Amino acid sequence: MISIPPTLDQVVALQKSMLEAVQVGAEATKNALPADVFVGLLRTCEALLRQEPTLVELEQLDASTQVMVFGDTHGHFPDVAYM
C-alpha cells in the first residue's frame, strides 16, 4: 500500500510497476494503481501545487546552464516517467 504522501521508495516502485503495466494494457494499469490511491495522490499533488507560483522567473543564467521547460503532458505517463 502507498502512504499519502508517498515515500521516495514507494514512488520508485510505483513508477516501475506503472511502466510495466503500460506495456501490458489498460487493465494491468488499473491494477497497478487502484483508483483510491490515484485519487489520494491527485489530491495531495493539488494541495502542494496550489502553494506554488504559476510563473517562475529565473535570474540571468550562465550560457552553460541547462534548463528543462515542459508543460502539460496530456496524460502520457511514459513521457512523465522519462522526465
N, C-alpha and C positions, 0 to 999 in steps of 0.2 A: 504494500500500500504506500501511497505517496503522501507525505505530510504537506500541509499548506502553510507557509510557503515551503517548497521542496528543498532538500539539501542538494549540494552540487553533485554528490554521488547519485542521487535519485534522478536528477536531470540528465546526467550522462547515460544512466541505464534506460531511461525513457526514450532518449534520442536514439539509442541503439535499437531498442525494441520497435520504435516507430519506423525507422529506416528499413528494418527487416520486414515489417508488416506491409509497408507501401509496396514492396516488391510482390507480395502475395495477393493483395486485393483489399477491397473495402471492408469486408467482414473481419479480416485479420487486424485491420487498423482499429476498428471499433473495439476489438478485444484487447488490444494493446493499450488503449486509452479509454477507459469507461467514461460514459457521459458525465457522471457526478464528479469525477476527478477533473475532467476537462472544464466543466463549469467553475469549479473551485479555482483552478489555475487562471482562468479568464478573469474572474472577479478580483483575484489577488493582483494580477497584472494591471487591470484597470485602475485599481486604487493607487498603485505605485506610479503609473504613467500620468495620472491626473495631477500628481505632485511635480511633474517635470515641465519645463517650459516647452512651448511648441516650436520655438526657434532658438537655435544655438548659434551664437556669433563667436567666431574664432579670431583671436588676435593674429597679427601678421605672422605667417609661418615661414620657416626656413624652406628654401626651394627643395630640399631633400626630404621634407616631411611627407609621409604618405597619409592620405585621408580617404576613408571609405564613406561614401554617401549612398544611402538607399532609402527607399520608401516602401509603399505597400507591396507586399509580395503576392497579393491576391490568393492567399491560402495555399500557395505552392510550397509545401513542407520541405521537400529536398533542397530548395533554394535557401530556406531559412537555416537548415542544418549545415549547409555549405559555408554560410557566413561565419 
